[in-house]
Amino acid sequence: MIAADRPHDSSAKLLIVDARGRMRDVPRCELSSLFHTGDLVVANDAATMPASLRGTHVATGEPIEVRLASWVSLGDPTRFIALAFGAGDHRTRTEDRPPPPPLSPGDRLSLGPLVAIIERLLGHPRLIALHFLGEDEGVLCGIARHGRPIQYAHVTEPLGMWDVWTRIAANPVAFEPPSAGFALDWRTLGAWRRRDIGFAALTHAAGISSTGDPVLDLRLPFDEPYCIPEVTAAAVNQAKLEGGRIIAVGTTVVRALESAGTDGNVRAAQGVAVGRIGRETRLRVVDAILTGVHQAGESHFELLEAFADDAALNAISAHAVCHGYRTHEFGDSMLIERQAGARGAGRNHTS
Amino acid sequence: METDIDIRRLRVAVTGGTSGLGLALVRRLAAEGARVAFVARSGPAVTRIASETGAHGIVGDVGRKNDIYAIALQITGNLGGLDVLVNNASSLGPIPLALLGDTDCEDLEQALAVNVLGVFRLTKALFGALAASARTEGAALVINISSDAAVNIYPGWGAYSASKSALRHLTAIWAEEANADRVGFLSIDPGDMDTPLHALAVPDADPSTLKSPEHSAGEIVEAMRVALSTRPTSCRGPRP
Protein backbone atom coordinates (compact mmCIF):
# COMPACT_ATOMS: atom_id res chain seq x y z
CA MET A 1 0.00 0.00 0.00
CA ILE A 2 0.98 3.62 -0.38
CA ALA A 3 2.34 5.42 2.68
CA ALA A 4 0.93 8.91 3.26
CA ASP A 5 4.05 11.05 3.43
CA ARG A 6 2.72 14.36 4.70
CA PRO A 7 0.15 15.65 7.15
CA HIS A 8 -3.28 17.06 6.53
CA ASP A 9 -4.38 16.21 3.05
CA SER A 10 -7.84 17.61 2.41
CA SER A 11 -8.41 15.02 -0.33
CA ALA A 12 -8.38 12.10 2.11
CA LYS A 13 -10.68 9.19 1.36
CA LEU A 14 -12.93 7.06 3.51
CA LEU A 15 -13.73 3.39 2.93
CA ILE A 16 -17.05 2.48 4.51
CA VAL A 17 -17.68 -1.19 5.31
CA ASP A 18 -21.16 -1.97 6.55
CA ALA A 19 -22.20 -4.84 8.82
CA ARG A 20 -22.70 -7.12 5.81
CA GLY A 21 -19.28 -6.40 4.39
CA ARG A 22 -20.46 -4.13 1.58
CA MET A 23 -17.93 -1.45 0.73
CA ARG A 24 -18.12 2.03 -0.69
CA ASP A 25 -15.62 4.85 -1.16
CA VAL A 26 -16.39 8.46 -0.27
CA PRO A 27 -14.35 11.61 0.31
CA ARG A 28 -13.54 11.72 4.03
CA CYS A 29 -15.21 15.11 4.40
CA GLU A 30 -18.52 13.26 3.96
CA LEU A 31 -18.12 11.87 7.47
CA SER A 32 -20.32 14.75 8.56
CA SER A 33 -23.29 13.27 6.70
CA LEU A 34 -22.90 9.71 8.07
CA PHE A 35 -24.54 8.06 11.09
CA HIS A 36 -28.03 8.36 12.50
CA THR A 37 -29.82 10.31 15.18
CA GLY A 38 -29.07 8.65 18.50
CA ASP A 39 -25.66 7.30 17.45
CA LEU A 40 -22.70 8.36 19.56
CA VAL A 41 -19.21 9.07 18.26
CA VAL A 42 -16.48 8.66 20.87
CA ALA A 43 -13.00 10.02 20.23
CA ASN A 44 -9.68 10.19 22.06
CA ASP A 45 -8.88 13.80 22.97
CA ALA A 46 -5.29 13.17 24.08
CA ALA A 47 -2.81 15.72 22.81
CA THR A 48 0.60 14.46 21.79
CA MET A 49 3.87 15.04 23.63
CA PRO A 50 7.00 15.91 21.66
CA ALA A 51 8.30 12.52 22.76
CA SER A 52 11.51 12.26 20.74
CA LEU A 53 14.49 13.69 22.61
CA ARG A 54 17.99 13.81 21.18
CA GLY A 55 21.20 14.07 23.10
CA THR A 56 24.24 12.25 24.33
CA HIS A 57 25.00 9.14 26.36
CA VAL A 58 27.33 10.83 28.81
CA ALA A 59 29.58 7.82 29.57
CA THR A 60 30.52 7.23 25.93
CA GLY A 61 29.78 10.60 24.36
CA GLU A 62 27.76 8.72 21.74
CA PRO A 63 24.64 10.32 20.25
CA ILE A 64 21.34 8.91 21.39
CA GLU A 65 17.68 9.41 20.59
CA VAL A 66 15.17 8.60 23.29
CA ARG A 67 11.52 8.07 22.41
CA LEU A 68 9.18 8.28 25.37
CA ALA A 69 6.82 5.35 24.96
CA SER A 70 4.74 4.91 28.09
CA TRP A 71 3.98 6.53 31.44
CA VAL A 72 5.20 5.02 34.66
CA SER A 73 2.55 7.07 36.44
CA LEU A 74 0.15 9.11 34.31
CA GLY A 75 0.87 12.81 34.63
CA ASP A 76 4.31 12.43 36.27
CA PRO A 77 6.64 13.89 33.62
CA THR A 78 9.79 12.73 35.37
CA ARG A 79 9.48 8.95 34.77
CA PHE A 80 8.85 7.09 31.53
CA ILE A 81 9.33 3.79 29.77
CA ALA A 82 11.36 4.74 26.70
CA LEU A 83 13.05 3.40 23.60
CA ALA A 84 16.65 4.30 22.86
CA PHE A 85 18.26 4.53 19.42
CA GLY A 86 21.81 5.22 18.32
CA ALA A 87 22.97 7.67 15.67
CA GLY A 88 20.68 8.89 12.91
CA ASP A 89 17.21 10.32 12.83
CA HIS A 90 13.71 9.63 11.62
CA ARG A 91 14.81 9.55 7.97
CA THR A 92 16.38 6.16 8.61
CA ARG A 93 13.79 3.41 8.89
CA THR A 94 13.33 2.48 12.52
CA GLU A 95 14.24 -1.11 11.67
CA ASP A 96 17.59 0.07 10.30
CA ARG A 97 18.53 2.38 13.15
CA PRO A 98 21.69 1.33 14.98
CA PRO A 99 21.20 0.31 18.59
CA PRO A 100 22.09 2.80 21.31
CA PRO A 101 25.51 2.52 22.94
CA PRO A 102 25.50 -0.25 25.58
CA LEU A 103 23.36 1.07 28.43
CA SER A 104 23.53 0.29 32.13
CA PRO A 105 21.36 1.29 35.06
CA GLY A 106 22.62 4.56 36.49
CA ASP A 107 23.90 5.86 33.13
CA ARG A 108 23.25 9.55 32.51
CA LEU A 109 21.78 10.95 29.34
CA SER A 110 22.14 14.60 28.45
CA LEU A 111 19.06 15.53 26.43
CA GLY A 112 19.14 19.23 25.57
CA PRO A 113 18.30 21.08 28.77
CA LEU A 114 17.37 17.82 30.51
CA VAL A 115 19.39 15.22 32.35
CA ALA A 116 17.98 11.72 32.66
CA ILE A 117 19.18 8.65 34.51
CA ILE A 118 18.55 5.15 33.25
CA GLU A 119 16.79 3.46 36.16
CA ARG A 120 16.41 -0.01 34.71
CA LEU A 121 16.87 -2.02 31.53
CA LEU A 122 13.67 -3.76 30.55
CA GLY A 123 14.78 -6.97 28.90
CA HIS A 124 15.78 -5.50 25.55
CA PRO A 125 18.78 -3.31 24.58
CA ARG A 126 16.43 -0.57 23.42
CA LEU A 127 13.89 -0.56 26.22
CA ILE A 128 14.64 1.43 29.36
CA ALA A 129 13.01 3.03 32.38
CA LEU A 130 14.07 6.67 32.40
CA HIS A 131 14.10 9.19 35.23
CA PHE A 132 14.46 12.90 34.45
CA LEU A 133 16.18 14.88 37.17
CA GLY A 134 14.34 17.92 38.47
CA GLU A 135 10.91 19.14 39.45
CA ASP A 136 7.81 18.24 37.38
CA GLU A 137 7.42 21.77 36.04
CA GLY A 138 11.01 22.13 34.88
CA VAL A 139 11.04 18.70 33.25
CA LEU A 140 7.78 19.39 31.44
CA CYS A 141 9.25 22.68 30.22
CA GLY A 142 12.37 20.87 28.98
CA ILE A 143 10.33 18.25 27.11
CA ALA A 144 8.05 20.94 25.64
CA ARG A 145 10.97 22.98 24.33
CA HIS A 146 13.51 20.33 23.38
CA GLY A 147 11.30 17.44 22.31
CA ARG A 148 10.14 16.79 18.76
CA PRO A 149 7.19 14.70 17.63
CA ILE A 150 8.10 11.04 17.10
CA GLN A 151 8.13 10.42 13.38
CA TYR A 152 9.02 7.67 10.95
CA ALA A 153 10.83 7.43 7.63
CA HIS A 154 7.68 7.57 5.49
CA VAL A 155 7.38 11.29 6.36
CA THR A 156 10.63 13.01 5.43
CA GLU A 157 9.86 16.63 6.37
CA PRO A 158 10.32 17.33 10.09
CA LEU A 159 6.92 17.46 11.75
CA GLY A 160 5.78 20.40 13.83
CA MET A 161 3.68 20.00 16.93
CA TRP A 162 0.78 21.48 14.98
CA ASP A 163 1.00 18.48 12.65
CA VAL A 164 0.46 15.94 15.41
CA TRP A 165 -2.28 17.53 17.52
CA THR A 166 -5.77 16.64 16.40
CA ARG A 167 -8.37 19.40 16.37
CA ILE A 168 -9.81 18.07 19.64
CA ALA A 169 -6.43 17.57 21.34
CA ALA A 170 -6.66 18.52 25.02
CA ASN A 171 -4.31 17.07 27.64
CA PRO A 172 -0.81 16.14 26.47
CA VAL A 173 -0.62 12.48 27.46
CA ALA A 174 -0.13 10.62 24.15
CA PHE A 175 3.30 9.71 22.75
CA GLU A 176 2.09 9.39 19.20
CA PRO A 177 -1.05 11.05 17.87
CA PRO A 178 -4.36 9.23 18.22
CA SER A 179 -4.37 9.59 14.47
CA ALA A 180 -7.89 8.38 13.64
CA GLY A 181 -8.90 11.72 15.14
CA PHE A 182 -7.25 13.59 12.26
CA ALA A 183 -10.49 12.80 10.41
CA LEU A 184 -12.45 15.05 12.78
CA ASP A 185 -12.87 18.78 12.52
CA TRP A 186 -15.20 21.29 14.18
CA ARG A 187 -17.33 21.53 11.04
CA THR A 188 -18.02 17.79 11.21
CA LEU A 189 -18.77 17.85 14.95
CA GLY A 190 -21.18 20.75 14.35
CA ALA A 191 -22.95 18.87 11.57
CA TRP A 192 -23.36 15.82 13.81
CA ARG A 193 -24.72 17.97 16.62
CA ARG A 194 -27.35 19.48 14.31
CA ARG A 195 -28.44 15.95 13.38
CA ASP A 196 -28.57 14.81 17.03
CA ILE A 197 -25.61 12.52 16.68
CA GLY A 198 -23.78 12.55 19.98
CA PHE A 199 -20.13 13.26 20.48
CA ALA A 200 -18.09 12.37 23.55
CA ALA A 201 -14.44 12.00 24.33
CA LEU A 202 -12.15 10.03 26.56
CA THR A 203 -8.45 10.52 27.10
CA HIS A 204 -6.24 7.57 26.28
CA ALA A 205 -2.47 7.87 26.41
CA ALA A 206 -1.73 6.43 23.01
CA GLY A 207 1.71 4.87 23.06
CA ILE A 208 4.35 4.17 20.50
CA SER A 209 3.35 2.28 17.34
CA SER A 210 6.65 0.76 16.28
CA THR A 211 9.93 -0.07 18.02
CA GLY A 212 11.92 -1.09 14.98
CA ASP A 213 12.41 -4.56 16.41
CA PRO A 214 10.01 -7.39 15.56
CA VAL A 215 10.46 -9.08 18.92
CA LEU A 216 9.86 -5.89 20.85
CA ASP A 217 6.92 -5.02 18.59
CA LEU A 218 5.21 -8.15 19.92
CA ARG A 219 5.02 -6.36 23.29
CA LEU A 220 3.00 -3.49 21.74
CA PRO A 221 0.81 -1.80 22.62
CA PHE A 222 2.35 -1.12 26.03
CA ASP A 223 -0.06 -0.62 28.92
CA GLU A 224 -1.90 2.60 28.20
CA PRO A 225 -3.61 4.66 30.92
CA TYR A 226 -6.98 6.13 30.09
CA CYS A 227 -9.58 8.37 31.67
CA ILE A 228 -13.27 8.12 30.87
CA PRO A 229 -15.18 11.16 32.20
CA GLU A 230 -18.56 10.67 33.81
CA VAL A 231 -20.37 12.52 31.00
CA THR A 232 -18.83 10.17 28.45
CA ALA A 233 -19.72 7.00 30.34
CA ALA A 234 -23.27 8.30 30.77
CA ALA A 235 -23.54 9.20 27.07
CA VAL A 236 -22.33 5.73 26.00
CA ASN A 237 -24.72 3.91 28.31
CA GLN A 238 -27.65 6.15 27.34
CA ALA A 239 -27.00 5.70 23.62
CA LYS A 240 -26.82 1.92 24.00
CA LEU A 241 -29.97 1.88 26.07
CA GLU A 242 -31.80 3.73 23.33
CA GLY A 243 -30.49 1.55 20.54
CA GLY A 244 -27.90 3.97 19.17
CA ARG A 245 -24.62 2.73 17.80
CA ILE A 246 -21.28 3.50 19.46
CA ILE A 247 -18.72 4.59 16.89
CA ALA A 248 -15.17 4.55 18.23
CA VAL A 249 -12.70 6.92 16.62
CA GLY A 250 -9.49 4.94 16.74
CA THR A 251 -8.20 1.75 18.28
CA THR A 252 -7.38 3.52 21.55
CA VAL A 253 -11.06 4.29 22.08
CA VAL A 254 -11.97 0.65 21.49
CA ARG A 255 -9.33 -0.43 24.01
CA ALA A 256 -10.51 2.04 26.64
CA LEU A 257 -14.26 1.46 26.22
CA GLU A 258 -13.99 -2.32 26.10
CA SER A 259 -11.60 -2.25 29.03
CA ALA A 260 -14.01 -0.13 31.11
CA GLY A 261 -17.17 -1.87 29.95
CA THR A 262 -16.56 -5.57 30.30
CA ASP A 263 -20.22 -6.18 31.07
CA GLY A 264 -21.41 -3.81 28.34
CA ASN A 265 -22.00 -1.01 30.84
CA VAL A 266 -19.24 1.61 30.73
CA ARG A 267 -18.14 3.17 34.01
CA ALA A 268 -16.39 6.50 34.45
CA ALA A 269 -12.88 5.49 35.31
CA GLN A 270 -9.22 6.10 35.30
CA GLY A 271 -7.72 2.81 34.32
CA VAL A 272 -5.02 1.11 32.37
CA ALA A 273 -5.79 -0.74 29.17
CA VAL A 274 -3.69 -3.88 29.13
CA GLY A 275 -3.44 -6.70 26.64
CA ARG A 276 -4.60 -6.81 23.09
CA ILE A 277 -7.97 -6.83 21.44
CA GLY A 278 -8.25 -9.30 18.59
CA ARG A 279 -10.20 -12.10 17.04
CA GLU A 280 -10.98 -13.72 20.41
CA THR A 281 -12.40 -10.52 21.86
CA ARG A 282 -16.13 -10.24 22.20
CA LEU A 283 -16.95 -6.55 21.73
CA ARG A 284 -19.51 -5.44 24.29
CA VAL A 285 -19.61 -1.70 23.77
CA VAL A 286 -18.36 -0.60 20.37
CA ASP A 287 -20.39 -1.11 17.19
CA ALA A 288 -18.13 0.48 14.60
CA ILE A 289 -14.61 1.81 14.34
CA LEU A 290 -13.27 4.76 12.38
CA THR A 291 -9.59 4.08 11.90
CA GLY A 292 -6.64 4.49 9.60
CA VAL A 293 -5.68 2.04 6.90
CA HIS A 294 -3.70 -0.72 8.56
CA GLN A 295 -1.81 -3.68 7.20
CA ALA A 296 -1.82 -7.27 8.36
CA GLY A 297 0.74 -7.83 11.12
CA GLU A 298 0.27 -4.48 12.87
CA SER A 299 -1.32 -4.57 16.32
CA HIS A 300 -3.89 -2.09 15.00
CA PHE A 301 -4.83 -4.57 12.30
CA GLU A 302 -5.13 -7.35 14.83
CA LEU A 303 -7.67 -5.24 16.72
CA LEU A 304 -9.82 -5.10 13.58
CA GLU A 305 -10.19 -8.88 13.82
CA ALA A 306 -12.64 -8.22 16.64
CA PHE A 307 -14.83 -6.40 14.11
CA ALA A 308 -14.53 -8.65 11.07
CA ASP A 309 -13.32 -12.12 10.19
CA ASP A 310 -10.27 -12.89 8.08
CA ALA A 311 -12.19 -13.18 4.83
CA ALA A 312 -13.80 -9.77 5.32
CA LEU A 313 -10.51 -8.16 6.36
CA ASN A 314 -8.77 -9.66 3.34
CA ALA A 315 -11.47 -8.23 1.11
CA ILE A 316 -11.10 -4.83 2.78
CA SER A 317 -7.31 -4.89 2.35
CA ALA A 318 -7.61 -5.92 -1.29
CA HIS A 319 -10.09 -3.12 -1.91
CA ALA A 320 -7.83 -0.60 -0.17
CA VAL A 321 -4.82 -1.63 -2.28
CA CYS A 322 -6.82 -1.64 -5.49
CA HIS A 323 -8.28 1.81 -4.84
CA GLY A 324 -5.04 3.47 -3.78
CA TYR A 325 -5.79 3.97 -0.10
CA ARG A 326 -2.86 5.43 1.80
CA THR A 327 -1.62 3.98 5.08
CA HIS A 328 -0.09 5.43 8.25
CA GLU A 329 -1.07 8.26 10.54
CA PHE A 330 -1.67 10.88 7.88
CA GLY A 331 -3.34 8.49 5.44
CA ASP A 332 -6.92 7.70 4.52
CA SER A 333 -9.60 6.32 6.81
CA MET A 334 -11.83 3.28 7.12
CA LEU A 335 -15.15 2.99 8.90
CA ILE A 336 -15.81 -0.64 9.76
CA GLU A 337 -19.05 -1.79 11.30
CA ARG A 338 -18.91 -4.88 13.45
CA GLN A 339 -19.53 -7.66 10.97
CA ALA A 340 -22.49 -9.97 11.37
CA GLY A 341 -20.13 -12.96 11.66
CA ALA A 342 -17.62 -11.48 14.09
CA ARG A 343 -17.48 -12.66 17.69
CA GLY A 344 -18.64 -9.32 18.97
CA ALA A 345 -21.66 -9.32 16.71
CA GLY A 346 -24.21 -10.20 19.38
CA ARG A 347 -25.59 -6.87 20.57
CA ASN A 348 -25.24 -6.48 24.29
CA HIS A 349 -27.62 -3.72 25.12
CA THR A 350 -27.87 -3.15 28.80
CA SER A 351 -31.30 -2.41 30.07
CA MET B 1 -26.23 38.76 39.37
CA GLU B 2 -25.31 35.10 39.56
CA THR B 3 -21.79 34.78 40.89
CA ASP B 4 -21.82 31.40 42.53
CA ILE B 5 -19.06 29.70 40.60
CA ASP B 6 -16.16 28.51 42.63
CA ILE B 7 -13.02 30.26 41.40
CA ARG B 8 -10.95 27.66 43.23
CA ARG B 9 -12.11 25.04 40.77
CA LEU B 10 -10.94 27.02 37.75
CA ARG B 11 -7.81 26.38 35.73
CA VAL B 12 -6.87 29.71 34.17
CA ALA B 13 -4.07 30.74 31.80
CA VAL B 14 -3.03 34.38 31.40
CA THR B 15 -0.61 35.65 28.73
CA GLY B 16 1.51 38.68 29.47
CA GLY B 17 1.36 37.76 33.16
CA THR B 18 4.35 39.63 34.58
CA SER B 19 3.27 43.25 34.23
CA GLY B 20 0.27 45.54 34.13
CA LEU B 21 -3.17 44.01 33.82
CA GLY B 22 -1.85 40.46 33.32
CA LEU B 23 0.11 40.58 36.56
CA ALA B 24 -2.88 42.01 38.43
CA LEU B 25 -5.01 39.17 37.07
CA VAL B 26 -2.49 36.49 38.04
CA ARG B 27 -2.26 37.91 41.56
CA ARG B 28 -6.01 38.23 41.94
CA LEU B 29 -6.83 34.76 40.59
CA ALA B 30 -4.07 33.12 42.61
CA ALA B 31 -5.26 34.92 45.74
CA GLU B 32 -8.79 33.64 45.13
CA GLY B 33 -7.47 30.10 44.89
CA ALA B 34 -7.70 29.43 41.15
CA ARG B 35 -5.09 27.19 39.53
CA VAL B 36 -3.18 29.64 37.36
CA ALA B 37 -0.54 29.42 34.65
CA PHE B 38 0.90 32.53 33.10
CA VAL B 39 3.13 33.26 30.14
CA ALA B 40 5.72 35.97 29.61
CA ARG B 41 8.94 36.48 27.68
CA SER B 42 11.38 37.31 30.44
CA GLY B 43 12.70 34.32 32.39
CA PRO B 44 13.69 36.26 35.53
CA ALA B 45 10.33 38.05 35.69
CA VAL B 46 8.48 34.75 35.23
CA THR B 47 10.48 33.15 38.05
CA ARG B 48 9.85 36.12 40.33
CA ILE B 49 6.07 36.22 39.77
CA ALA B 50 5.76 32.43 39.99
CA SER B 51 7.44 32.37 43.36
CA GLU B 52 5.42 35.37 44.58
CA THR B 53 2.02 33.97 43.54
CA GLY B 54 2.48 30.20 43.43
CA ALA B 55 1.18 30.21 39.84
CA HIS B 56 2.89 28.15 37.12
CA GLY B 57 5.23 30.44 35.19
CA ILE B 58 5.90 29.68 31.53
CA VAL B 59 8.57 31.45 29.51
CA GLY B 60 7.51 32.04 25.93
CA ASP B 61 6.60 34.61 23.31
CA VAL B 62 3.07 34.30 21.90
CA GLY B 63 4.24 36.34 18.92
CA ARG B 64 6.50 33.47 17.83
CA LYS B 65 4.89 30.57 16.01
CA ASN B 66 7.47 28.11 17.29
CA ASP B 67 6.72 28.93 20.92
CA ILE B 68 2.98 28.29 20.76
CA TYR B 69 2.78 24.53 21.26
CA ALA B 70 5.47 24.51 23.94
CA ILE B 71 3.36 27.10 25.77
CA ALA B 72 0.08 25.22 25.21
CA LEU B 73 1.60 21.93 26.34
CA GLN B 74 2.94 23.46 29.55
CA ILE B 75 -0.41 25.13 30.28
CA THR B 76 -2.47 21.95 29.99
CA GLY B 77 0.31 19.73 31.35
CA ASN B 78 0.72 21.83 34.51
CA LEU B 79 -2.97 22.57 35.07
CA GLY B 80 -4.32 19.17 33.94
CA GLY B 81 -6.63 20.93 31.48
CA LEU B 82 -7.90 24.45 30.96
CA ASP B 83 -11.15 26.27 31.74
CA VAL B 84 -10.30 29.90 30.98
CA LEU B 85 -7.74 31.44 28.64
CA VAL B 86 -7.04 35.16 29.00
CA ASN B 87 -5.20 36.51 25.97
CA ASN B 88 -3.77 39.63 27.55
CA ALA B 89 -0.26 39.96 26.07
CA SER B 90 -0.13 42.92 23.70
CA SER B 91 2.35 44.67 21.46
CA LEU B 92 1.96 48.38 20.96
CA GLY B 93 3.65 48.42 17.55
CA PRO B 94 6.07 51.30 17.11
CA ILE B 95 7.44 52.89 20.29
CA PRO B 96 7.04 55.80 20.54
CA LEU B 97 3.70 55.72 18.75
CA ALA B 98 3.98 56.84 15.13
CA LEU B 99 1.82 58.07 12.28
CA LEU B 100 1.12 55.22 9.86
CA GLY B 101 3.25 56.95 7.24
CA ASP B 102 6.15 56.81 9.68
CA THR B 103 5.47 53.25 10.92
CA ASP B 104 7.97 50.58 9.95
CA CYS B 105 6.33 47.54 8.37
CA GLU B 106 8.10 45.38 10.95
CA ASP B 107 6.41 47.26 13.78
CA LEU B 108 2.98 46.70 12.26
CA GLU B 109 3.90 43.04 11.73
CA GLN B 110 4.90 42.73 15.36
CA ALA B 111 1.60 44.18 16.56
CA LEU B 112 -0.31 41.76 14.34
CA ALA B 113 1.96 38.82 15.31
CA VAL B 114 1.26 39.25 19.02
CA ASN B 115 -2.22 40.78 19.12
CA VAL B 116 -3.89 38.80 16.32
CA LEU B 117 -1.87 35.80 15.11
CA GLY B 118 -0.54 34.97 18.56
CA VAL B 119 -4.01 35.04 20.06
CA PHE B 120 -5.35 32.96 17.18
CA ARG B 121 -2.58 30.37 17.36
CA LEU B 122 -2.64 29.91 21.12
CA THR B 123 -6.43 29.81 21.26
CA LYS B 124 -6.53 27.28 18.43
CA ALA B 125 -3.91 25.09 20.12
CA LEU B 126 -5.88 25.21 23.38
CA PHE B 127 -9.35 25.02 21.87
CA GLY B 128 -9.47 21.23 22.25
CA ALA B 129 -8.71 21.58 25.97
CA LEU B 130 -11.32 24.33 26.36
CA ALA B 131 -13.93 22.26 24.53
CA ALA B 132 -13.06 19.26 26.73
CA SER B 133 -13.64 21.45 29.79
CA ALA B 134 -16.97 22.59 28.35
CA ARG B 135 -18.04 18.98 27.73
CA THR B 136 -17.23 17.83 31.24
CA GLU B 137 -17.79 21.02 33.29
CA GLY B 138 -20.51 22.80 31.31
CA ALA B 139 -18.69 25.84 29.93
CA ALA B 140 -15.26 27.23 29.14
CA LEU B 141 -14.15 30.74 28.29
CA VAL B 142 -11.70 32.78 26.25
CA ILE B 143 -11.22 36.41 27.22
CA ASN B 144 -9.42 38.58 24.71
CA ILE B 145 -8.22 41.90 26.06
CA SER B 146 -9.32 44.64 23.72
CA SER B 147 -9.06 48.42 23.72
CA ASP B 148 -11.18 51.39 22.80
CA ALA B 149 -8.65 51.76 19.98
CA ALA B 150 -10.34 48.70 18.45
CA VAL B 151 -13.35 50.88 17.59
CA ASN B 152 -12.26 54.53 17.87
CA ILE B 153 -9.99 56.38 15.48
CA TYR B 154 -6.91 57.74 17.27
CA PRO B 155 -4.25 59.19 14.96
CA GLY B 156 -0.86 57.78 15.94
CA TRP B 157 -2.29 54.46 17.17
CA GLY B 158 -2.57 52.86 13.70
CA ALA B 159 -0.65 49.61 14.21
CA TYR B 160 -2.11 48.87 17.64
CA SER B 161 -5.58 49.95 16.59
CA ALA B 162 -5.62 47.85 13.41
CA SER B 163 -4.50 44.79 15.35
CA LYS B 164 -7.03 45.26 18.18
CA SER B 165 -9.77 45.89 15.65
CA ALA B 166 -8.93 42.63 13.89
CA LEU B 167 -8.84 40.84 17.25
CA ARG B 168 -12.24 42.20 18.19
CA HIS B 169 -13.77 40.82 15.01
CA LEU B 170 -11.95 37.51 15.36
CA THR B 171 -13.36 37.23 18.89
CA ALA B 172 -16.91 38.02 17.77
CA ILE B 173 -16.85 35.43 15.00
CA TRP B 174 -15.28 32.74 17.18
CA ALA B 175 -17.95 33.48 19.80
CA GLU B 176 -20.64 32.63 17.26
CA GLU B 177 -18.85 29.57 15.94
CA ALA B 178 -18.00 28.08 19.35
CA ASN B 179 -21.31 28.87 21.01
CA ALA B 180 -22.69 25.37 20.48
CA ASP B 181 -19.49 23.90 21.89
CA ARG B 182 -20.12 26.04 25.00
CA VAL B 183 -16.79 27.78 24.72
CA GLY B 184 -17.54 31.45 25.32
CA PHE B 185 -15.50 34.26 23.79
CA LEU B 186 -15.43 37.72 25.35
CA SER B 187 -13.74 40.85 24.12
CA ILE B 188 -13.11 43.11 27.11
CA ASP B 189 -11.84 46.68 26.98
CA PRO B 190 -10.26 47.23 30.40
CA GLY B 191 -10.04 51.02 29.97
CA ASP B 192 -6.97 53.26 30.15
CA MET B 193 -4.86 51.85 32.95
CA ASP B 194 -1.73 52.91 34.75
CA THR B 195 0.46 50.19 33.21
CA PRO B 196 3.92 49.96 31.62
CA LEU B 197 2.26 49.57 28.19
CA HIS B 198 0.26 52.75 28.64
CA ALA B 199 3.37 54.60 29.84
CA LEU B 200 5.14 53.59 26.64
CA ALA B 201 2.25 54.90 24.55
CA VAL B 202 1.50 58.07 26.52
CA PRO B 203 4.60 58.85 28.61
CA ASP B 204 3.22 62.14 29.98
CA ALA B 205 -0.21 60.84 31.05
CA ASP B 206 -1.36 61.91 34.51
CA PRO B 207 -1.58 58.62 36.50
CA SER B 208 -4.42 60.03 38.58
CA THR B 209 -6.63 59.99 35.46
CA LEU B 210 -5.94 56.29 34.83
CA LYS B 211 -7.57 53.16 36.23
CA SER B 212 -5.48 50.87 38.36
CA PRO B 213 -4.83 47.48 36.72
CA GLU B 214 -6.05 45.87 39.96
CA HIS B 215 -9.43 47.54 39.46
CA SER B 216 -9.67 46.27 35.88
CA ALA B 217 -8.55 42.80 36.97
CA GLY B 218 -11.41 42.71 39.47
CA GLU B 219 -13.87 43.61 36.70
CA ILE B 220 -12.48 40.87 34.47
CA VAL B 221 -12.72 38.23 37.19
CA GLU B 222 -16.34 39.33 37.72
CA ALA B 223 -17.03 39.00 33.97
CA MET B 224 -15.49 35.52 34.17
CA ARG B 225 -17.85 34.54 37.00
CA VAL B 226 -20.88 35.76 35.06
CA ALA B 227 -19.85 34.08 31.81
CA LEU B 228 -19.24 30.77 33.58
CA SER B 229 -22.31 30.90 35.80
CA THR B 230 -23.91 28.20 33.64
CA ARG B 231 -21.38 25.73 35.01
CA PRO B 232 -23.11 23.54 37.54
CA THR B 233 -21.48 23.97 40.93
CA SER B 234 -22.80 20.81 42.48
CA CYS B 235 -22.66 17.18 41.37
CA ARG B 236 -19.15 17.44 40.04
CA GLY B 237 -16.68 14.88 41.21
CA PRO B 238 -13.08 15.59 42.04
CA ARG B 239 -10.84 16.43 39.15
CA PRO B 240 -8.76 13.62 37.80
Interface residues (C-beta under 8 A of the other chain):
Chain A: D45 A47 M49 P50 G75 P77 D136 E137 L140 C141 I143 A144 R145 G160 M161 W162 W165 T166 R167 I168 A169 A170 N171 P172 W186 L189 G190 R193 A200 A201 T203 C227 P229 E230 V231 A268 Q270
Chain B: H56 I58 V59 I68 Y69 A70 I71 A72 L73 Q74 T76 G77 N78 G80 G81 A125 F127 G128 A129 A131 A132 R135 T136 E177 A180 D181 G237 P240
